[in-house]
Amino acid sequence: MKNLRLKAARAAKDMSQQQLADAVGVSRQTINAIEKGDYNPSIRLCAAICRALGKTLDELFWEG
Amino acid sequence: MKNNIGNQSDYDERQIAARGQAFQLAYFALLGALLLYACSEGLFGRWCDAGAAAGLCACPSVTVFAVTCIWRDAYRRPNERPAGMIALMGFLAVVNLALGIVRICEGDVVQEGILTFFICNTAVGVMAAVILAAYLLRLLVLRKEREEE
């Protein structure tokens, strides 16, 4: 399932996939795969993405 | 706590998982090639020497690993430039294909009806060319994907 909240949060910060990838230390394709729902990231990577975007885990990754 | 979860010189977690799957596929490709070689030798008798057999079985396995990694974007570390890889594969392909042609023309490849180790130049050349082609194709796909982003 696509993670549109991540994409929206990244766009709101005016960050490209490459910039977010550089900020968290992964490849751009990994960020792309997470946004497309092709890859399920570890909690560690989720937390790093949340810190980079100033969001909480609930806001970006929790599907209630 | 740092934002950055990994060293940029390392593969990231998705890449490590993808490379693991690629190793798995390459392992089965190697088993398949060895089985095919054993069956062919059983059916047709000895047709190549041990060195040639090792080379011919290893090349498909390495190709499967590399192409799988390339296609899953797990061949390059984050921020690693593609130029080095293109240069290396291009060099390997050109040198080995040239050597392979020379060996074939000199008649070293088949001696007394047996394929010799010299066939490995051609095999490595073809392997490097396939990997290079897959890499260039993937770069084109990624460029298109990036433009659409």
Backbone of each chain as ProteinMPNN parsed JSONL, in Angstrom:
{"seq_chain_A": "MKNLRLKAARAAKDMSQQQLADAVGVSRQTINAIEKGDYNPSIRLCAAICRALGKTLDELFWEG", "coords_chain_A": {"N_chain_A": [[0.838, -1.201, 0.0], [0.508, 2.215, -0.827], [2.438, 4.817, 0.7], [1.159, 7.583, 1.244], [1.131, 9.567, 3.109], [3.722, 9.896, 3.931], [4.885, 10.826, 1.587], [3.496, 13.221, 1.303], [4.305, 14.58, 3.623], [7.003, 14.847, 3.128], [6.932, 16.43, 0.823], [5.757, 18.686, 1.904], [7.8, 19.65, 3.43], [9.371, 20.459, 1.45], [11.253, 18.758, 0.328], [13.288, 16.682, -1.691], [13.209, 13.246, -2.83], [15.827, 12.365, -2.86], [17.078, 14.166, -1.141], [15.848, 13.569, 1.3], [16.648, 10.936, 1.505], [19.433, 11.252, 1.74], [19.467, 12.564, 4.162], [18.695, 10.606, 5.956], [20.426, 8.564, 5.456], [20.143, 6.523, 3.505], [19.521, 4.926, 0.282], [18.139, 6.731, -2.544], [16.308, 5.198, -3.912], [15.349, 3.546, -1.955], [13.773, 5.196, -0.354], [11.897, 5.841, -2.271], [10.808, 3.283, -2.7], [9.598, 2.852, -0.215], [7.672, 4.859, -0.188], [6.134, 4.01, -2.323], [5.137, 1.747, -1.292], [6.435, -0.625, -1.644], [8.405, -1.516, -0.042], [8.866, -2.45, 3.305], [9.846, -0.626, 5.902], [12.363, -0.883, 8.564], [11.867, -0.365, 12.104], [13.756, 1.334, 13.024], [14.57, 2.757, 10.768], [12.14, 3.954, 10.146], [11.882, 5.644, 12.37], [14.069, 7.332, 11.977], [13.319, 8.603, 9.6], [11.035, 9.914, 10.489], [12.176, 11.713, 12.339], [13.709, 13.25, 10.589], [11.72, 14.479, 9.131], [10.262, 15.753, 11.015], [8.006, 14.621, 12.197], [5.696, 12.338, 13.859], [5.832, 8.787, 14.56], [3.274, 7.726, 14.491], [1.95, 9.579, 12.896], [3.101, 9.234, 10.387], [3.403, 6.473, 9.844], [1.587, 4.784, 11.156], [-1.19, 2.75, 10.738], [-4.182, 3.088, 11.583]], "CA_chain_A": [[0.0, 0.0, 0.0], [1.306, 3.437, -0.933], [2.488, 5.676, 1.882], [0.941, 8.954, 0.755], [1.414, 10.524, 4.188], [5.167, 10.167, 3.886], [5.123, 11.664, 0.409], [2.947, 14.554, 1.597], [5.163, 15.222, 4.635], [8.256, 15.211, 2.441], [6.626, 17.557, -0.07], [5.499, 19.848, 2.758], [9.128, 20.165, 3.848], [10.039, 20.821, 0.211], [12.439, 17.899, 0.191], [13.214, 15.657, -2.74], [13.506, 11.911, -2.298], [17.267, 12.284, -2.658], [17.444, 14.921, 0.071], [15.422, 12.784, 2.464], [17.528, 9.758, 1.553], [20.727, 11.7, 2.275], [19.284, 12.93, 5.578], [18.573, 9.408, 6.812], [21.521, 7.63, 5.157], [19.77, 5.39, 2.656], [19.497, 5.305, -1.13], [16.886, 7.361, -2.984], [15.385, 4.141, -4.309], [14.724, 2.998, -0.737], [12.696, 6.137, -0.017], [10.894, 5.643, -3.315], [10.14, 1.997, -2.451], [8.737, 3.022, 0.967], [6.513, 5.677, -0.608], [5.28, 3.218, -3.213], [4.629, 0.595, -0.542], [7.135, -1.829, -2.075], [9.334, -1.946, 1.011], [8.415, -2.207, 4.671], [11.095, -0.272, 6.6], [12.533, -1.26, 9.975], [11.425, 0.693, 13.031], [14.882, 2.267, 13.112], [14.511, 3.652, 9.604], [10.919, 4.766, 10.321], [12.171, 6.687, 13.361], [14.986, 8.295, 11.35], [12.528, 9.393, 8.649], [10.183, 10.812, 11.29], [13.015, 12.795, 12.875], [14.1, 14.138, 9.483], [10.554, 15.241, 8.649], [9.612, 16.413, 12.157], [6.694, 13.993, 12.4], [5.735, 11.185, 14.762], [5.611, 7.497, 13.894], [1.825, 7.611, 14.256], [1.54, 10.448, 11.775], [3.596, 8.77, 9.09], [3.405, 5.035, 9.556], [0.558, 3.978, 11.826], [-2.456, 2.618, 10.01], [-5.168, 2.745, 12.609]], "C_chain_A": [[0.879, 1.259, 0.0], [1.293, 4.237, 0.369], [2.389, 7.136, 1.425], [1.253, 9.989, 1.825], [2.901, 10.89, 4.219], [5.491, 11.119, 2.726], [4.665, 13.099, 0.674], [3.835, 15.304, 2.59], [6.478, 15.674, 4.019], [8.029, 16.434, 1.554], [6.4, 18.83, 0.737], [6.804, 20.479, 3.239], [9.961, 20.601, 2.644], [11.344, 20.039, 0.008], [12.226, 16.937, -0.97], [13.48, 14.297, -2.085], [14.994, 11.787, -1.995], [17.693, 13.005, -1.378], [17.041, 14.161, 1.334], [16.332, 11.56, 2.63], [18.884, 10.127, 2.156], [20.612, 11.998, 3.769], [19.224, 11.7, 6.485], [19.619, 8.33, 6.492], [21.114, 6.38, 4.413], [19.789, 5.847, 1.198], [18.146, 5.934, -1.482], [15.844, 6.312, -3.335], [14.688, 3.519, -3.103], [13.564, 3.889, -0.299], [11.546, 5.963, -1.011], [10.098, 4.359, -3.058], [9.201, 2.092, -1.238], [7.478, 3.807, 0.576], [5.554, 4.882, -1.493], [4.672, 2.004, -2.516], [5.298, -0.707, -0.949], [8.096, -2.358, -1.013], [8.818, -1.508, 2.367], [9.628, -1.879, 5.533], [11.133, -0.768, 8.048], [12.092, -0.083, 10.842], [12.51, 1.769, 13.152], [14.843, 3.276, 11.957], [13.266, 4.537, 9.682], [11.199, 5.943, 11.256], [13.082, 7.761, 12.758], [14.228, 9.195, 10.375], [11.646, 10.391, 9.405], [10.973, 11.989, 11.844], [13.374, 13.79, 11.774], [12.937, 15.018, 9.025], [9.805, 15.96, 9.78], [8.207, 15.89, 12.402], [6.831, 12.847, 13.396], [5.512, 9.905, 13.944], [4.13, 7.314, 13.55], [1.403, 8.393, 13.011], [1.952, 9.888, 10.409], [3.356, 7.291, 8.798], [2.27, 4.225, 10.182], [-0.721, 3.955, 10.999], [-3.525, 2.141, 10.986], [-6.501, 2.246, 12.047]], "O_chain_A": [[1.862, 1.345, 0.735], [0.271, 4.323, 1.049], [3.397, 7.821, 1.248], [1.592, 11.132, 1.52], [3.276, 12.03, 4.493], [6.257, 12.071, 2.869], [5.348, 14.06, 0.321], [4.09, 16.498, 2.433], [7.0, 16.74, 4.344], [8.841, 17.359, 1.54], [6.797, 19.918, 0.319], [6.889, 21.692, 3.429], [11.098, 21.05, 2.788], [12.368, 20.576, -0.414], [11.12, 16.445, -1.194], [13.919, 14.22, -0.938], [15.381, 11.179, -0.997], [18.547, 12.526, -0.633], [17.791, 14.113, 2.309], [16.726, 11.203, 3.74], [19.417, 9.393, 2.988], [21.53, 11.724, 4.542], [19.65, 11.749, 7.639], [19.69, 7.308, 7.175], [21.66, 5.302, 4.648], [20.042, 7.017, 0.914], [17.143, 5.701, -0.807], [14.651, 6.499, -3.093], [13.567, 3.024, -3.216], [12.502, 3.395, 0.079], [10.376, 5.941, -0.63], [8.874, 4.345, -3.182], [8.131, 1.483, -1.234], [6.365, 3.453, 0.966], [4.337, 5.05, -1.427], [3.809, 1.322, -3.068], [4.79, -1.784, -0.637], [8.543, -3.504, -1.08], [8.394, -0.369, 2.559], [10.385, -2.789, 5.87], [10.102, -1.034, 8.666], [11.964, 1.044, 10.365], [12.22, 2.948, 13.355], [15.054, 4.474, 12.146], [13.314, 5.717, 9.334], [10.812, 7.079, 10.982], [12.89, 8.953, 12.999], [14.464, 10.403, 10.326], [11.525, 11.553, 9.016], [10.501, 13.126, 11.823], [13.352, 15.003, 11.983], [13.136, 16.152, 8.59], [8.839, 16.682, 9.534], [7.316, 16.653, 12.776], [7.941, 12.436, 13.734], [5.065, 9.948, 12.798], [3.778, 6.821, 12.478], [0.61, 7.924, 12.195], [1.244, 10.049, 9.415], [3.133, 6.903, 7.651], [2.025, 3.091, 9.771], [-1.257, 4.995, 10.615], [-3.73, 0.942, 11.176], [-7.411, 1.925, 12.811]]}, "seq_chain_B": "MKNNIGNQSDYDERQIAARGQAFQLAYFALLGALLLYACSEGLFGRWCDAGAAAGLCACPSVTVFAVTCIWRDAYRRPNERPAGMIALMGFLAVVNLALGIVRICEGDVVQEGILTFFICNTAVGVMAAVILAAYLLRLLVLRKEREEE", "coords_chain_B": {"N_chain_B": [[20.48, 11.626, 19.531], [21.438, 10.558, 16.289], [20.107, 11.539, 13.095], [20.79, 10.213, 10.813], [20.841, 6.926, 9.769], [22.688, 5.162, 8.811], [26.012, 4.378, 7.587], [27.16, 6.089, 4.81], [28.801, 4.699, 3.137], [28.016, 2.149, 3.252], [25.716, -0.48, 2.309], [22.193, 0.129, 2.352], [19.427, -0.892, 4.536], [17.323, -1.998, 2.955], [18.687, -2.599, 0.636], [20.508, -4.49, 1.564], [18.8, -6.607, 2.199], [17.778, -7.118, -0.367], [20.104, -7.887, -1.663], [20.657, -10.216, -0.324], [18.564, -11.853, -1.241], [19.31, -11.904, -3.888], [21.738, -13.284, -3.732], [20.744, -15.746, -2.978], [19.275, -16.49, -5.283], [21.414, -16.576, -7.079], [22.866, -18.676, -6.037], [21.143, -20.835, -6.506], [21.141, -20.706, -9.262], [23.774, -21.407, -9.772], [23.774, -24.037, -8.79], [21.967, -25.137, -10.62], [23.397, -24.799, -13.017], [25.612, -26.433, -12.511], [24.361, -28.897, -12.309], [23.31, -29.155, -14.86], [25.692, -29.249, -16.275], [26.785, -31.635, -15.25], [24.855, -33.475, -16.127], [25.096, -33.148, -18.917], [27.662, -34.059, -19.346], [27.381, -36.664, -18.547], [25.641, -37.563, -20.543], [26.855, -36.931, -23.046], [29.53, -37.52, -22.733], [32.99, -36.575, -21.941], [33.337, -33.231, -22.557], [34.415, -30.806, -21.948], [37.201, -29.208, -20.211], [38.166, -29.173, -16.657], [38.629, -26.554, -15.726], [37.325, -24.964, -17.634], [34.733, -25.846, -17.235], [34.273, -24.991, -14.599], [34.443, -22.212, -14.931], [32.384, -21.76, -16.815], [30.188, -22.529, -15.344], [30.242, -20.764, -13.209], [29.919, -18.209, -14.327], [27.123, -17.768, -15.229], [25.932, -17.737, -12.73], [27.13, -15.555, -11.379], [26.238, -13.579, -13.076], [23.462, -13.698, -12.7], [23.334, -12.9, -10.015], [24.41, -10.26, -10.151], [22.706, -8.942, -12.008], [20.237, -9.199, -10.75], [20.704, -7.713, -8.411], [21.204, -5.213, -9.575], [18.745, -4.678, -10.775], [17.149, -4.473, -8.582], [18.046, -2.228, -7.411], [20.276, -2.478, -5.723], [22.93, -2.557, -6.157], [24.66, -0.525, -6.064], [26.108, 1.488, -3.594], [24.477, 3.888, -1.388], [24.784, 7.107, -2.736], [27.033, 6.4, -4.201], [28.868, 6.769, -7.141], [27.894, 5.983, -10.532], [29.818, 5.851, -12.545], [32.317, 4.546, -12.116], [31.665, 1.834, -11.956], [30.567, 1.431, -14.505], [32.814, 1.902, -16.068], [34.532, -0.153, -15.184], [33.09, -2.525, -15.866], [32.829, -2.138, -18.603], [35.514, -2.178, -19.383], [36.231, -4.807, -18.6], [34.516, -6.266, -20.282], [35.333, -5.506, -22.909], [38.125, -6.158, -22.967], [38.094, -8.933, -22.319], [36.403, -10.002, -24.313], [37.864, -9.357, -26.578], [40.237, -10.833, -26.094], [39.057, -13.33, -26.079], [38.194, -13.612, -28.735], [40.669, -13.613, -30.01], [41.725, -15.986, -28.929], [39.934, -17.848, -29.96], [40.374, -17.556, -32.703], [43.013, -18.416, -32.818], [42.695, -21.022, -32.293], [42.82, -22.109, -29.742], [40.753, -22.611, -28.069], [39.257, -24.953, -28.452], [40.636, -28.027, -28.011], [41.685, -31.06, -29.175], [39.066, -31.873, -29.346], [38.015, -31.084, -26.948], [36.669, -28.582, -24.89], [38.528, -25.854, -23.768], [40.05, -24.104, -20.937], [40.407, -21.578, -21.954], [38.057, -20.644, -23.006], [36.9, -19.22, -21.073], [37.532, -16.51, -21.194], [35.855, -15.512, -23.206], [33.419, -16.128, -22.026], [33.475, -14.587, -19.638], [33.645, -12.083, -20.795], [31.185, -11.902, -22.164], [29.514, -12.061, -19.943], [30.223, -9.699, -18.515], [29.406, -7.84, -20.408], [26.641, -8.266, -20.464], [25.978, -7.572, -17.824], [26.755, -4.9, -17.837], [24.983, -3.896, -19.782], [22.536, -4.311, -18.492], [22.891, -2.619, -16.34], [23.13, -0.075, -17.543], [20.63, 0.109, -18.71], [19.045, 0.075, -16.43], [19.845, 2.459, -15.26], [18.773, 4.254, -17.073], [16.035, 3.796, -16.696], [15.819, 4.609, -14.024], [16.472, 7.284, -14.269], [14.306, 8.243, -15.705], [12.318, 7.73, -13.891], [13.043, 9.458, -11.876], [12.686, 11.911, -13.082], [9.952, 11.908, -13.273], [9.275, 12.112, -10.641]], "CA_chain_B": [[20.55, 10.546, 18.544], [21.591, 11.072, 14.936], [19.064, 11.221, 12.125], [21.316, 9.316, 9.809], [20.903, 5.597, 10.376], [23.744, 4.304, 8.28], [27.176, 4.954, 6.962], [26.882, 6.201, 3.379], [29.625, 3.77, 2.369], [27.412, 0.827, 3.391], [24.411, -0.667, 1.694], [21.155, 0.354, 3.351], [18.749, -2.132, 4.956], [16.59, -2.6, 1.834], [19.677, -3.146, -0.284], [21.071, -5.717, 2.162], [17.789, -7.664, 2.018], [17.717, -7.439, -1.802], [21.328, -8.612, -2.008], [20.481, -11.565, 0.226], [17.721, -12.591, -2.187], [20.101, -12.097, -5.105], [22.677, -14.381, -3.429], [19.947, -16.971, -2.993], [19.017, -16.808, -6.695], [22.693, -16.926, -7.704], [23.2, -20.008, -5.52], [20.349, -21.818, -7.248], [21.616, -20.676, -10.648], [25.017, -22.188, -9.775], [23.373, -25.445, -8.666], [21.365, -25.509, -11.901], [24.458, -24.893, -14.024], [26.413, -27.627, -12.199], [23.518, -30.05, -12.634], [23.268, -29.204, -16.328], [27.023, -29.705, -16.717], [26.919, -33.058, -14.894], [23.977, -34.233, -17.033], [25.638, -33.121, -20.28], [28.849, -34.924, -19.36], [26.861, -38.032, -18.496], [25.0, -37.89, -21.827], [27.731, -36.802, -24.222], [30.93, -37.79, -22.407], [33.768, -35.39, -21.565], [33.376, -32.241, -23.644], [35.227, -29.631, -21.569], [38.08, -29.489, -19.068], [37.638, -28.744, -15.364], [38.69, -25.083, -15.65], [36.24, -24.417, -18.47], [33.461, -26.169, -16.569], [34.132, -24.084, -13.446], [34.165, -20.868, -15.46], [31.071, -21.715, -17.471], [29.137, -22.633, -14.316], [30.283, -19.577, -12.341], [29.476, -16.989, -15.026], [25.679, -17.505, -15.13], [25.608, -17.452, -11.332], [27.534, -14.166, -11.105], [25.349, -12.711, -13.864], [22.163, -13.663, -12.005], [23.507, -12.066, -8.821], [24.615, -8.848, -10.497], [21.524, -8.371, -12.661], [19.191, -9.085, -9.72], [21.061, -6.553, -7.573], [21.022, -3.987, -10.371], [17.32, -4.442, -10.998], [16.529, -4.1, -7.305], [18.771, -1.049, -6.915], [21.101, -2.855, -4.572], [24.275, -2.812, -6.651], [25.444, 0.67, -5.758], [25.845, 2.034, -2.26], [23.921, 5.24, -1.482], [25.735, 8.158, -3.133], [28.152, 5.914, -4.991], [28.656, 7.176, -8.533], [27.87, 4.822, -11.438], [30.878, 5.889, -13.563], [33.341, 3.537, -11.823], [31.097, 0.524, -12.29], [30.44, 1.374, -15.968], [34.176, 1.789, -16.603], [35.05, -1.486, -14.861], [32.393, -3.54, -16.66], [33.191, -1.892, -19.993], [36.895, -2.665, -19.532], [36.192, -6.277, -18.526], [33.839, -6.785, -21.474], [36.16, -5.283, -24.11], [39.377, -6.93, -22.896], [37.846, -10.373, -22.375], [35.866, -10.377, -25.618], [38.993, -9.287, -27.529], [41.069, -12.011, -25.832], [38.268, -14.493, -26.48], [38.244, -13.704, -30.207], [42.036, -14.029, -30.355], [41.859, -17.417, -28.571], [39.144, -18.64, -30.915], [41.078, -17.51, -33.996], [44.247, -19.213, -32.721], [42.318, -22.43, -32.122], [43.141, -22.574, -28.382], [39.526, -22.848, -27.285], [38.936, -26.394, -28.534], [41.824, -28.836, -28.286], [41.363, -32.502, -29.218], [37.621, -32.05, -29.137], [37.662, -30.684, -25.574], [36.646, -27.134, -24.655], [39.563, -25.578, -22.754], [39.868, -22.978, -20.014], [40.461, -20.31, -22.701], [36.686, -20.202, -23.301], [36.482, -18.339, -19.966], [37.635, -15.105, -21.642], [34.61, -15.18, -23.905], [32.31, -16.214, -21.046], [33.56, -13.404, -18.758], [33.324, -10.93, -21.644], [29.721, -11.864, -22.357], [28.935, -11.758, -18.63], [30.422, -8.271, -18.231], [28.57, -7.072, -21.345], [25.245, -8.384, -20.009], [25.853, -6.77, -16.596], [26.837, -3.491, -18.252], [23.731, -3.55, -20.469], [21.49, -4.246, -17.455], [23.177, -1.438, -15.533], [22.788, 1.118, -18.323], [19.169, 0.112, -18.851], [18.482, 0.457, -15.131], [20.106, 3.892, -15.067], [17.787, 4.97, -17.888], [14.74, 3.671, -15.999], [15.881, 5.447, -12.815], [16.454, 8.692, -14.682], [12.93, 8.528, -16.076], [11.567, 7.705, -12.629], [13.424, 10.674, -11.149], [12.046, 13.035, -13.77], [8.519, 11.865, -12.96], [9.125, 12.444, -9.222]], "C_chain_B": [[20.596, 11.113, 17.121], [20.417, 10.675, 14.058], [19.501, 10.107, 11.194], [21.489, 7.913, 10.405], [22.046, 4.733, 9.865], [24.904, 5.084, 7.733], [26.921, 4.978, 5.454], [27.736, 5.247, 2.544], [29.071, 2.343, 2.46], [26.125, 0.746, 2.584], [23.352, -0.408, 2.758], [20.365, -0.935, 3.585], [17.959, -2.803, 3.827], [17.562, -3.26, 0.851], [20.272, -4.449, 0.253], [20.098, -6.882, 1.978], [17.733, -8.097, 0.545], [18.942, -8.235, -2.225], [21.285, -10.043, -1.479], [19.651, -12.426, -0.72], [18.477, -12.877, -3.486], [21.118, -13.227, -4.92], [21.963, -15.73, -3.509], [19.699, -17.427, -4.443], [20.3, -17.269, -7.393], [23.128, -18.326, -7.281], [22.434, -21.076, -6.295], [20.741, -21.853, -8.722], [22.894, -21.504, -10.776], [24.702, -23.681, -9.686], [22.805, -25.956, -9.993], [22.429, -25.716, -12.973], [25.306, -26.144, -13.798], [25.662, -28.897, -12.579], [23.472, -30.259, -14.148], [24.591, -29.747, -16.876], [27.183, -31.203, -16.453], [26.078, -33.923, -15.841], [24.568, -34.299, -18.44], [26.849, -34.04, -20.389], [28.429, -36.398, -19.32], [26.305, -38.467, -19.844], [25.993, -37.943, -22.988], [29.19, -37.172, -23.958], [31.661, -36.492, -22.125], [33.85, -34.432, -22.746], [34.103, -30.958, -23.259], [36.093, -29.962, -20.359], [37.53, -28.841, -17.79], [37.595, -27.218, -15.231], [37.562, -24.436, -16.433], [34.89, -24.651, -17.794], [33.218, -25.226, -15.393], [33.744, -22.68, -13.907], [32.771, -20.758, -16.042], [29.926, -21.853, -16.468], [29.082, -21.368, -13.451], [29.682, -18.343, -13.021], [27.961, -16.755, -14.957], [25.271, -17.121, -13.706], [25.935, -16.0, -10.97], [26.605, -13.201, -11.838], [23.992, -12.583, -13.179], [22.258, -12.753, -10.772], [23.559, -10.581, -9.187], [23.347, -8.23, -11.084], [20.374, -8.221, -11.646], [19.452, -7.87, -8.832], [20.807, -5.241, -8.322], [19.538, -3.674, -10.471], [16.588, -4.071, -9.715], [17.257, -2.926, -6.65], [19.605, -1.351, -5.678], [22.541, -3.108, -4.999], [25.226, -1.686, -6.261], [25.104, 1.12, -4.353], [25.218, 3.416, -2.424], [25.045, 6.239, -1.785], [26.973, 7.675, -3.876], [27.87, 6.251, -6.454], [28.727, 5.967, -9.472], [29.05, 4.74, -12.398], [31.923, 4.784, -13.356], [32.9, 2.154, -12.262], [31.008, 0.352, -13.82], [31.83, 1.169, -16.592], [34.729, 0.385, -16.382], [34.417, -2.559, -15.752], [32.722, -3.387, -18.145], [34.58, -2.44, -20.294], [36.919, -4.198, -19.555], [35.602, -6.875, -19.804], [34.755, -6.679, -22.696], [37.402, -6.176, -24.096], [39.11, -8.429, -23.051], [37.261, -10.823, -23.713], [36.983, -10.352, -26.674], [39.897, -10.51, -27.357], [40.372, -13.286, -26.301], [38.328, -14.698, -27.989], [39.627, -14.178, -30.668], [42.211, -15.524, -30.095], [41.117, -18.306, -29.566], [39.867, -18.706, -32.261], [42.349, -18.372, -33.976], [43.955, -20.695, -32.513], [42.648, -22.996, -30.749], [41.899, -23.045, -27.618], [39.101, -24.32, -27.303], [40.203, -27.145, -28.911], [41.469, -30.309, -28.142], [39.905, -32.746, -28.857], [37.129, -31.663, -27.757], [37.733, -29.161, -25.462], [37.631, -26.814, -23.531], [39.212, -24.335, -21.924], [39.816, -21.63, -20.748], [39.064, -19.8, -23.083], [36.212, -19.199, -22.23], [36.584, -16.861, -20.331], [36.337, -14.668, -22.301], [33.447, -15.146, -22.917], [32.3, -14.978, -20.132], [33.213, -12.132, -19.543], [31.832, -10.782, -21.85], [29.031, -11.486, -21.043], [29.049, -10.258, -18.314], [29.551, -7.411, -19.14], [27.101, -7.106, -20.911], [25.02, -7.517, -18.762], [25.853, -5.278, -16.934], [25.528, -3.041, -18.906], [22.595, -3.392, -19.454], [21.647, -2.962, -16.635], [22.764, -0.151, -16.263], [21.273, 1.249, -18.489], [18.503, 0.571, -17.553], [18.688, 1.949, -14.866], [19.104, 4.73, -15.856], [16.418, 4.959, -17.213], [14.709, 4.596, -14.783], [15.825, 6.938, -13.164], [15.022, 9.125, -15.013], [12.06, 8.656, -14.82], [11.804, 9.0, -11.84], [12.756, 11.907, -11.765], [10.555, 13.097, -13.426], [8.249, 12.273, -11.516], [8.834, 13.934, -9.069]], "O_chain_B": [[19.864, 12.049, 16.801], [19.811, 9.62, 14.244], [18.738, 9.209, 10.836], [22.184, 7.73, 11.404], [22.334, 3.681, 10.436], [24.806, 6.278, 7.452], [26.504, 3.968, 4.888], [27.434, 5.01, 1.374], [29.595, 1.432, 1.819], [25.528, 1.761, 2.227], [23.576, -0.69, 3.935], [20.601, -1.944, 2.92], [17.923, -4.03, 3.743], [17.291, -4.333, 0.311], [20.51, -5.391, -0.502], [20.503, -7.996, 1.648], [17.652, -9.288, 0.245], [18.842, -9.148, -3.045], [21.81, -10.964, -2.105], [19.986, -13.583, -0.973], [18.315, -13.931, -4.101], [21.338, -14.027, -5.829], [22.496, -16.71, -4.029], [19.891, -18.595, -4.778], [20.289, -18.212, -8.184], [23.694, -19.072, -8.079], [23.001, -22.094, -6.693], [20.682, -22.904, -9.359], [23.081, -22.216, -11.763], [25.282, -24.49, -10.409], [23.122, -27.061, -10.431], [22.376, -26.678, -13.739], [25.677, -26.833, -14.748], [26.245, -29.848, -13.1], [23.579, -31.381, -14.643], [24.622, -30.57, -17.791], [27.654, -31.947, -17.313], [26.531, -34.972, -16.3], [24.553, -35.349, -19.082], [27.038, -34.717, -21.4], [29.035, -37.254, -19.964], [26.479, -39.618, -20.245], [25.976, -38.868, -23.801], [30.005, -37.137, -24.879], [31.045, -35.427, -22.073], [34.37, -34.782, -23.805], [34.382, -30.118, -24.114], [35.78, -30.863, -19.581], [36.57, -28.072, -17.829], [36.64, -26.661, -14.69], [36.925, -23.49, -15.969], [34.023, -23.777, -17.781], [32.11, -24.724, -15.206], [32.844, -22.05, -13.351], [32.059, -19.784, -15.795], [28.825, -21.356, -16.707], [28.008, -20.953, -13.014], [29.017, -17.533, -12.375], [27.542, -15.638, -14.654], [24.384, -16.292, -13.502], [25.134, -15.307, -10.343], [26.231, -12.154, -11.311], [23.437, -11.487, -13.089], [21.368, -11.94, -10.522], [22.848, -9.759, -8.61], [22.957, -7.126, -10.705], [19.633, -7.238, -11.681], [18.541, -7.096, -8.538], [20.263, -4.288, -7.764], [19.124, -2.531, -10.273], [15.536, -3.433, -9.754], [17.086, -2.675, -5.458], [19.631, -0.58, -4.718], [23.291, -3.788, -4.298], [26.436, -1.882, -6.147], [23.936, 1.13, -3.966], [25.392, 4.057, -3.46], [26.109, 6.21, -1.166], [27.873, 8.468, -4.151], [26.76, 6.041, -6.942], [29.51, 5.044, -9.248], [29.278, 3.694, -13.006], [32.362, 4.16, -14.322], [33.668, 1.402, -12.862], [31.325, -0.709, -14.359], [31.998, 0.373, -17.516], [35.325, -0.201, -17.286], [35.118, -3.396, -16.322], [32.874, -4.378, -18.859], [34.8, -3.08, -21.322], [37.549, -4.805, -20.42], [36.116, -7.858, -20.339], [34.931, -7.652, -23.43], [37.698, -6.862, -25.074], [39.797, -9.115, -23.808], [37.588, -11.907, -24.197], [37.039, -11.216, -27.549], [40.281, -11.148, -28.337], [41.001, -14.195, -26.842], [38.494, -15.821, -28.463], [39.756, -15.008, -31.569], [42.77, -16.245, -30.922], [41.602, -19.367, -29.959], [39.961, -19.766, -32.879], [42.715, -18.977, -34.984], [44.864, -21.523, -32.553], [42.749, -24.212, -30.587], [42.002, -23.787, -26.641], [38.644, -24.857, -26.295], [40.774, -26.934, -29.981], [41.002, -30.741, -27.087], [39.567, -33.701, -28.157], [35.965, -31.883, -27.424], [38.709, -28.535, -25.874], [37.578, -27.428, -22.465], [38.232, -23.635, -22.179], [39.256, -20.661, -20.235], [38.916, -18.634, -23.448], [35.266, -18.441, -22.443], [35.807, -16.046, -19.834], [35.792, -13.605, -22.002], [32.602, -14.253, -22.965], [31.245, -14.395, -19.883], [32.569, -11.224, -19.018], [31.278, -9.69, -21.729], [28.088, -10.696, -21.032], [28.075, -9.633, -17.894], [29.019, -6.386, -18.714], [26.404, -6.094, -20.984], [24.011, -6.821, -18.653], [25.064, -4.502, -16.394], [25.025, -1.953, -18.627], [21.795, -2.461, -19.544], [20.665, -2.308, -16.285], [22.138, 0.737, -15.683], [20.713, 2.344, -18.419], [17.542, 1.34, -17.564], [17.813, 2.617, -14.316], [18.641, 5.771, -15.389], [15.729, 5.979, -17.163], [13.715, 5.279, -14.534], [15.217, 7.738, -12.454], [14.587, 10.218, -14.651], [11.21, 9.539, -14.701], [10.891, 9.553, -11.228], [12.323, 12.818, -11.059], [9.972, 14.175, -13.303], [7.151, 12.72, -11.186], [8.674, 14.419, -7.949]]}, "name": "protein", "num_of_chains": 2, "seq": "MKNLRLKAARAAKDMSQQQLADAVGVSRQTINAIEKGDYNPSIRLCAAICRALGKTLDELFWEGMKNNIGNQSDYDERQIAARGQAFQLAYFALLGALLLYACSEGLFGRWCDAGAAAGLCACPSVTVFAVTCIWRDAYRRPNERPAGMIALMGFLAVVNLALGIVRICEGDVVQEGILTFFICNTAVGVMAAVILAAYLLRLLVLRKEREEE"}
